[in-house]
Amino acid sequence: MYVLGIETSCDETGVAIYHPQKGLLAHKLYSQVKLHAPYGGVVPEIAARDHIRAITPLLRQTLQEAGLALSDLGGIAYTAGPGLIGALLTGAAVGHSLAFALGIPAVAVHHMEGHLLAPLLDYPNLPPPFLALLVSGGHTQLIAVEALGIYRTLGESLDDAVGEAFDKVAKMLGLGYPGGPALERLASQGHPDRFFFPRPMTERPGLDFSFSGLKTQILNTLAKTQQNPQDKADIAYAFQEAVADTLAIKVKRALHQTQLKRLVAAGGVCANLTLRARLRQVAEEEKADLFLPRLEFCTDNGAMIALAGCLRLLSGQREGAEIQARARWALEELAPIRLQSGPPRHAADGECYRGDERSTNQP
């Protein structure tokens, strides 16, 4: 069954086609970054309107790359939440209407489940249970994945998500939008020993996160400097180290608490190379297997939606006639994914990290 995936939860339009045995056949992504950059962040109305403009050409390009026609599709998956409601409704309306016209099933996909399952694009044999760290612009969560579709939140941010913290600190440093990649580039020029910022909420028990105090300390520290390029680079370095350490400490604590030996990390912030290196270090120390998606599948994309949708379609999930989108949606509300023949198996090119050994596509 060829499944078309559509992602329009925020400021990136993603379209992809996935097959349970053949894997990912094609995927296209259009970013609205240049449109929103003058405003310093995403403008919801602009995002929704630009999804409308971009989605049909992307759909045609993806089908052409896969060598398929619309009539070859067996199902359509679209992001139904959480996210910006106008942007979500664009993808939901296109996906649901197209499925109705073709007489094939449609399925609504949870955006964060898409991120959580994105490593399966590279590691199709990855079995639950495992611990998942989800880090994006809107979410910072530690999730115990007991089975596909059965998720338990162990900890989450009490204020800003880590991606928001990156963007806001980048704005303080005059880096513009999007902040995360720009801050990472600036941090590479920073001196390691000049500043040290606290690792918030790591001295108390629990797995929740908070980054608001860290942002305030960045602002106060910046005000005491000359705010020249080196000052900013040194602050960026120390901030990035504080975030990576905080996430690593909480992940290590969650591994101990759950006794799990498989770790998945996903979401846009997971593209940060410092964080990826710190998580590999945790995996080595805890003798755990670490699964990281390719950088192109860390940020929002249609491939993860096509995969998650394929799993739910194979388990028999179907949408009714009503088109729905949800700005807020807890992972715990999802139904279990029950596959009669097991998860899809196909060749992939991913790497997992086992202690200090790197293993290609061998969970």
N, C-alpha and C positions, 0 to 999 in steps of 0.2 A: 504494500500500500504506500503510495507516494503522498506525503503530507506536506501541505503548504503552511508555513509559519509566518505570522505577521506580528511585528513588534512596533507599537507606537505609544509607549507609556509616558515618554517625556520629550526629548529633543532629538531623537535619532529614529529614523524610519528603517526598519530591518525586514527583509523578506528572504525566506530560505525554503528549500525543499529537502526533506529527509525521508529515507526509506529504512525500515527496520533491519533489513539484511545488507543493503548496499551502503548504508550510512548517509552522510551529508553529500548531496549531489551538487548543490549550488547555494550560494548566499550572497546577498547584496546589502550594502549599508549606506545610508545617506545621513550625514550629520548636519545639524542646523547651527553649529557653533558660530559661524560667521554672522548669522542673523541675530543671535542673542548677545554676542560679545559687546556691542555698544551699550547694552543695558546692564552689563555686569552679572547677568543671570538669565534664567529661562523665563520668557514672557508667555504664559499659557495660551493666550489667544493666537499669538503668532505661531506657536508650536502647532496648534491644531490645524490652522490654515495651511501651514507648509506641509504637514503630513498629507493633506488632501492633494496637494500639487505633486508630491513626490511618489506616492504609493503606486499609481498605475504604471508609470515607466519602470519602476523597480520590479514590479510583478512581471512585466514583459521580459525584462532583461534576465531575470532569474529563471524563468521557464526556458528561454532560449539557451542559456548556459547549460541547463540540465538536459536539453534536448527533448523537452516534453511539451505537450499541449495541455490546455485546461482540461480537456476530456480525459487525460491520463491520471488526474488527481483522484485520490480516494478519500481525502478528508482535509479539512482546513482548521488550523489552530490559530487563535489570536489572543493577544494579551488583553485581559479584561480587568486587571487591577493588580496591585495598587498603582496609583500614578495620577497624572493630571487628567481630570475627567473628560475634558474636551478632546485631548489627544487620544485617550483610550477609546472614546466613542468613534473616532475616525476609523481606527483599525478594526474595531468590533463590527461596525456597520458594513465595511467593505468585506471582511471575512465571512460574516454571517450571511450577507446578501448573496455573495458569490457561491457559497455552499448551497444555498436554497435554489439558485438558478441552475446549478449543475446536478442537483439531486443527490448530494453527498453530505455526510455528517459534518457538523461544526462542533468545536469544543473550545470553551473558554479556559485560558491558562493563567495561573497566578504568576505574576512577574518574578517574584522571588523564588518560586519553585523552579522557574526556568533557569535562574542563576545557580540555584543549588544543584540542579541536574546537569549543568553545562559541562562539567568534567567528563560525563558519560560520552560526550562527543569524541573524546580521545581515549577514554577508558571504558569501553562498553561492557567489560566484564566486572566492573566495580560493584561489589555486593554490599547492601546494608547489613548490619548496622554500621554507622560511622558518625563522626562529629563533623559538623559543617560550620565554618566561619563565613558569614555573609557580610561583606563590607562594600557599601555603595554610597551614592550621594544621599540617599534617603533612609538607609538602614545600616545598623551595626548590630548583628545578632549572632549568638552561639546557639546552634540547633542540634539536638540529638535526633538523628534520622534512624528510627527504629525499623522502618520498612519504607518502601516507596509509597509516598502519600501519607505516611504516619510520622508527624513531626512534633517535637516537644521543645519549646523555647526554654533555654537554660539561662540566658542573660541577654540584655539588650541595652541600648543607650537610653539614659534617662533624660537627655536633652538632644543636642545636635548629633547626627550621625557623623561618622568619621570623614565621609566624603564632604559633608557640609563644612566641617572644621577645616579641611584642606582648602576649600574654596574661600572661606572667610579669612583665614590667615594669609592666603595668597593675595587677597584684596588689600589687607593691611600693608602688605609688602609692595603694593603697586604692580602686581603681576597680571591683573585682568582676569578674564574668564575664557576657558575653564581653568581653574586654579591648580588642580592636582598635578597635571603634567608639568606646568610651568614651575611650580614649587619644587618638584623633584629635580628638574634641571638646575635650578638655582642652588639647591642643597648640595649638589655635586661639587660646587665651588667653595663650600663652607669649611671652616676650620673645626676639627672635631672637639677641641678642648676649651673653647671659649665660653660657651653657654651650656647650662644643664637645666632642663625643665623637669618637674615632677612627673611621675607616672601615675595619673589620677586613678583613685579607687583601687589601687593594687595593695595597699596596706590594710585593707579591711576584707573580711570574708565576702564571698559572693562572686557572681559572674557578670554583673551589670557594668555598664560603662558610663562615663561622663567626660565631656571634652570642653564644657563651657568655661571652667576655671582655667584650663590650659590656654584657651584663646585669650582670656583676660591677662594672663601673665605674659603672653607674647606681646600684647598691646603695650603693657607697662614697660617691658624690657626695651621694645623698639623706641619708646618715647625717651629713654635715657641714653640712647646712642645718637650719633651724628646722622644716622639713616643713610649712610653711603652704601654703595653696592656690596662692599665686603661685610658691613654690619648686617645687611639683609640676608646675605648668603649664609653667614654664621647662624643667624636666628632660624633660617629655613632648615639648616642641617640639624640643629638641636631639636626643633619641633618634630621633624620627620623621625628622628631617633626616639623621641618620647612616645610618639604614636605607635611605632613599630614595636617597641618594647612593651607598651601597655597591652597591645593585642596579643603578643607572644606570651606574656605572663598569664593572661586570662585563658588562652588556649591551653597552655600547659596545665593550669588548674582544672579546666574542664575535662581534659584527658584523664587526669587523676580521679576526678569525681565520678566519671562515667565508666572508667576502666576500658574505654574504647581504644583500639590500636590502628584505626584508619581515620585520617583527617582529610577533609575536603575544604578548600578555601576558594571563594568565588565572589564576583562583584567587581565593579570598576576599580576600586582601590586596590584590588588584588593584582592589578597591573604594575603596582609600585614595586620596583626591583629590591629596594631595601626590605620591604615587608616580606617579599617572597624568600629572600635570603634568611631572614629571621625565622620564618616558619620552617624552612629546611633544617635550621639549627635545632629547633624544638623537636622535630621529627627524629633527628639523630639522637638527641638526649633521651627521648622517651621510647626509642626503638619502635616508632610508629611509621606507618606508610602514609605519605603525603601525596595528594592528588591535586594538581593545579591545572586549570584550563590554559590553553594557549592565550597569549595576550589579546588576540583579536576576539576571543570569546569571553573576556572579562567584562568589557563594557556591554551595554545593551545591544542585542543582536537578534535577528530572526531565527538563527540556527537553534538557539536554546529553546525558543518557543515551539519550533517545529518538532524537536525531540520530545519535550515534555508533553506536547499535544499528541504525538504519536503514541506514547505510552498510555495516555488516558483513553485514546480512541481504541487501542488494542484491548484495554480493560473493559470496554463497553460503554464508556461515558459518552453522552450525546447532549447537545443543547436543545431546548425547546424552540418555539417560534419567537420568543421575546429576546430582543437584543439588550444585554445588560452590561454595565461597566461599574466598577467600584473603586472609589478613590482610596478607601481603606479596606483591608482584607487580611485577616490573620491566617497564617499558615495552618494553624490547628483546625481551622474550619474545613479544610479540604478532605475529600473522601479518599480512602485508601486506593492505591492502584493495584489491582489484582490481575496478574497476567497468567493465563492458563499455560502458556508454553515457555514461561521465563522471559527475562529481558532480552531485547534485541542483541544479536551478536554480529559484528562486522569488523573488518580490518580497520585499524586506526594507527595513528602515528604518535601517540602521546607518550610522555615519560612520567613515571612515578618515582618517588624518593623513599628508599627503605634504609633507614639509618644513614650510614655514610655511603651507601651504594646507590647508584642510579640504574633503574631498570626500565627498559623500553616496553611499554604496553603490556606489563605483566602485573596486574593487581594480585 
